[in-house]
Amino acid sequence: MNESFDLIEKNIENIKKEMAAYPKAHLMAAIKTRSDEEVRKAYECGVRYFGENRVQELLAHYECVRALQGAHLHMIGTLQTNKVKYIIDKVDMIESLSSLGLAKEIDKRAAKCGIKMPVLVEVNIGREPQKDGIMPEDLPTFLAELAAYPNVLPKGLMTIAPVCEKSEDYAPYFAEMVRLRDEVFAPLFPSEENPLLSMGMSGNFAEALRHGTDFVRIGTGIFGARHYPTSAETQK
Ligand SMILES: *Cc1c(COP(=O)(O)O)cnc(C)c1O
C-alpha cells in the first residue's frame, strides 16, 4: 500500500485512541489541499465529517464527499457573502458564521432552496485582529440579532484558538468557549438541547477534548504537512 496512505491510517487510529474517552466528540478531517484519494482514505478509516475552507476547493471535493455514504461536509473557512450561493445546497453546516451580512445572505439563499442552514458562530476567542470571528463581548448581541434570519439555525460555537507554546496554554481559551456556550448561547437558544462546540486542531485537540468539545478539526495531524500549490498551478 501507498506509504502516505499507511500514515493516514496510523494517524487516525492514534487520534481515535485519544478520543475514545470522549464518546460524544466527532473527528472532522480538515481537507484543504488534500486529494479525493486522501479524503476517501480517511473515510475508509472511519472519518465521517469533512471540513473545507475555501469555496472553490469545496466544490472540487463535493462529488467525492457526497459519494461517501453518511459523510457530512462542513464549511469551516472564511466565507465571502457573494459566494454563499455556490455552497448553500452543498454543505450540511457552515461553521464560520462571523457577520450579520453573512447571516442575511445565508438566510436569503437558504430560503430560495427551501432549506434551513445549521450554523456555528465563530468566536475570536483570542481577540486577534487578523482573525475572523465575533469578539466574546459582542456575542450576546450578535446571537440575539440572528433571530431576524429564520432560515439560519444556530447550533453552537466554533473557534480557532491562538497559537500557543504549550498544550495547557490553550486551557483558558477553551474554558472560555465552554462558558460562552453555557452562559450566553444556551439561554438564548433553549430549544437547542446540546449546543455544539467545534474547537481543537492538530496542535491542541487533546486539550479541546478535555474541555468537552463536540468536534475536533484535524488536518496535518491526519494527512501530514500541507503542500500548497504554487501560484503557477492555481492559475490554470
Ligand atoms: C486547516 C484548518 C484546521 C486544521 O488545521 P491543522 O492544524 O492542519 O489540524 C482546522 N480548522 C480550520 C478552520 C482550518 O482552516
PDBQT file of the ligand as one rigid body, heavy atoms in Angstrom, charges set to zero:
ROOT
HETATM    1  C1  LIG A 301      -6.836  23.989   8.428  1.00  0.00    +0.000 C 
HETATM    2  C2  LIG A 301      -7.864  24.115   9.487  1.00  0.00    +0.000 A 
HETATM    3  C3  LIG A 301      -7.956  23.196  10.528  1.00  0.00    +0.000 A 
HETATM    4  C4  LIG A 301      -6.965  22.066  10.719  1.00  0.00    +0.000 C 
HETATM    5  O1  LIG A 301      -5.689  22.578  10.959  1.00  0.00    +0.000 OA
HETATM    6  P1  LIG A 301      -4.457  21.623  11.293  1.00  0.00    +0.000 P 
HETATM    7  O2  LIG A 301      -3.545  22.450  12.095  1.00  0.00    +0.000 OA
HETATM    8  O3  LIG A 301      -3.917  21.201   9.979  1.00  0.00    +0.000 OA
HETATM    9  O4  LIG A 301      -5.008  20.469  12.043  1.00  0.00    +0.000 OA
HETATM   10  C5  LIG A 301      -8.994  23.337  11.436  1.00  0.00    +0.000 A 
HETATM   11  N1  LIG A 301      -9.880  24.345  11.340  1.00  0.00    +0.000 NA
HETATM   12  C6  LIG A 301      -9.822  25.250  10.359  1.00  0.00    +0.000 A 
HETATM   13  C7  LIG A 301     -10.831  26.322  10.289  1.00  0.00    +0.000 C 
HETATM   14  C8  LIG A 301      -8.811  25.163   9.410  1.00  0.00    +0.000 A 
HETATM   15  O5  LIG A 301      -8.745  26.079   8.455  1.00  0.00    +0.000 OA
ENDROOT
TORSDOF 0
